């Protein structure tokens, strides 16, 4: 089992552009908290795609 999480920039979101998205697959999502899945996805995206996490 896995979850796919998709990311697009704020500018693309506002312009409704879907062609510039990136995806991360999180495996082993059984009995896992949503916040842990999101934290794993952010970590994977920042490492793999050189994104900056801003909170």
Secondary structure, DSSP 4 states (H G I P E B T S, - for coil): -EEEEEE--HHHHHHT--TT-EEEEEE--TT--HHHHHHHHHHHHHHHH-PPP--
